[in-house]
């Protein structure tokens, strides 16, 4: 039996690692020891409860006013004790957080093979997203198993001279999570999330630090103008609590009748909002992956993205934080909407977890 130490720290990591843990429960040839680092707290518990997962360990690294360096310090201080206790055959990390990079480096230092879920995403800009672009490059260098969501992600790693023997194209576990959501949960009513919400509405999310300052002002001015131009459309915006986001958002968009500024939502609530919206305006990488499974077109308010597959397929477009480009994209999608086939999500088919565990358990040694 293979023992897999699965690391998650943030809500997105939990959502994308949960399908691995659920699939492992069905198998007799592997077991998952689930370790929560605590980089997120309340949001983490909400995500765990949706998938009915109880972590075996919680490093509880969260501190007031923590920095990237203090997160790194805490992982290095606490994770080796867990590795020594569990004695895993492999340590699995997901994505590009500081938790993932430091856990992978910690395992490498202890001669534990590392598997990287969602390997090979690249924006080719260390400042956007920061620090995620560096984190994922670090993990790729040391991972024995790089589980790439797409052929393009695999090609990125080939160009970086990452060993071809470590590369596997598996899809993205985010789509497994969406499949779980659609099969087991009720997400048919967005009005339960926003009472009185009328259709059609546009779902908006924006929180990236590279847009702080003038970028967010431009985004908000564009949303205000769109609300004026198309009063029969509602805009629903779950607002991040960071004052660099909430400040300009409430200052510029507060009080506009057809804009709903709401508190951050749960994963289930976001699923309901996405399933029932007309289209999406976002700077989120995860939503770029998920939206095609709901058949939703995505306007991406970033200059670069590590998820170009949906752009090339015509399911999304990049507009940056330019007010003019955002307004133009919204206008085109309202007047002549582009249709998205939910059966053709370029990021996966919902069975990535099975492929990953098959790879890990079919080898005689990790």
Rosetta blueprint (number, residue, H / E / L):
1 X L
2 X E
3 X E
4 X E
5 X E
6 X E
7 X E
8 X E
9 X L
10 X L
11 X H
12 X H
13 X H
14 X H
15 X H
16 X H
17 X H
18 X H
19 X H
20 X H
21 X H
22 X H
23 X H
24 X H
25 X H
26 X L
27 X L
28 X L
29 X L
30 X E
31 X E
32 X E
33 X E
34 X E
35 X E
36 X E
37 X L
38 X L
39 X L
40 X L
41 X L
42 X H
43 X H
44 X H
45 X H
46 X H
47 X H
48 X H
49 X H
50 X H
51 X L
52 X L
53 X L
54 X L
55 X L
56 X L
57 X E
58 X E
59 X L
60 X L
61 X L
62 X L
63 X L
64 X L
65 X L
66 X L
67 X L
68 X H
69 X H
70 X H
71 X H
72 X H
73 X H
74 X H
75 X H
76 X H
77 X H
78 X H
79 X H
80 X H
81 X H
82 X H
83 X H
84 X H
85 X H
86 X H
87 X L
88 X L
89 X L
90 X E
91 X E
92 X E
93 X E
94 X E
95 X L
96 X L
97 X L
98 X H
99 X H
100 X H
101 X H
102 X H
103 X H
104 X H
105 X H
106 X H
107 X H
108 X H
109 X H
110 X L
111 X L
112 X L
113 X L
114 X E
115 X E
116 X E
117 X E
118 X E
119 X E
120 X L
121 X L
122 X L
123 X L
124 X L
125 X L
126 X L
127 X L
128 X L
129 X L
130 X L
131 X L
132 X H
133 X H
134 X H
135 X H
136 X H
137 X H
138 X H
139 X H
140 X H
141 X H
142 X H
143 X L
144 X L
145 X E
146 X E
147 X E
148 X E
149 X L
150 X L
151 X H
152 X H
153 X H
154 X H
155 X H
156 X H
157 X H
158 X H
159 X H
160 X L
161 X L
162 X L
163 X L
164 X H
165 X H
166 X H
167 X E
168 X E
169 X E
170 X L
171 X L
172 X L
173 X H
174 X H
175 X H
176 X H
177 X H
178 X H
179 X H
180 X H
181 X H
182 X H
183 X H
184 X H
185 X L
186 X L
187 X L
188 X L
189 X L
190 X L
191 X L
192 X L
193 X L
194 X L
195 X L
196 X L
197 X L
198 X L
199 X L
200 X L
201 X E
202 X E
203 X E
204 X E
205 X E
206 X L
207 X L
208 X L
209 X H
210 X H
211 X H
212 X L
213 X L
214 X H
215 X H
216 X H
217 X H
218 X H
219 X H
220 X H
221 X H
222 X H
223 X H
224 X H
225 X H
226 X H
227 X H
228 X H
229 X H
230 X L
231 X L
232 X L
233 X L
234 X E
235 X E
236 X E
237 X E
238 X E
239 X L
240 X L
241 X L
242 X L
243 X H
244 X H
245 X H
246 X H
247 X H
248 X H
249 X H
250 X H
251 X H
252 X H
253 X H
254 X L
255 X L
256 X L
257 X L
258 X L
259 X E
260 X E
261 X E
262 X E
263 X L
264 X L
265 X L
266 X L
267 X H
268 X H
269 X H
270 X H
271 X H
272 X H
273 X H
274 X H
275 X H
276 X H
277 X L
278 X L
279 X E
280 X E
281 X E
282 X E
283 X L
284 X L
285 X H
286 X H
287 X H
288 X H
289 X H
290 X H
291 X H
292 X H
293 X H
294 X H
295 X L
296 X L
297 X L
298 X E
299 X E
300 X E
301 X L
302 X L
303 X L
304 X L
305 X L
306 X L
307 X L
308 X L
309 X H
310 X H
311 X H
312 X H
313 X H
314 X L
315 X L
316 X E
317 X E
318 X E
319 X L
320 X L
321 X L
322 X L
323 X H
324 X H
325 X H
326 X H
327 X H
328 X H
329 X H
330 X H
331 X H
332 X H
333 X H
334 X H
335 X H
336 X L
337 X L
338 X L
339 X L
340 X L
341 X L
342 X L
343 X L
344 X L
345 X L
346 X L
347 X L
348 X L
349 X L
350 X L
351 X L
352 X H
353 X H
354 X H
355 X H
356 X H
357 X H
358 X H
359 X H
360 X H
361 X H
362 X H
363 X L
364 X L
365 X L
366 X L
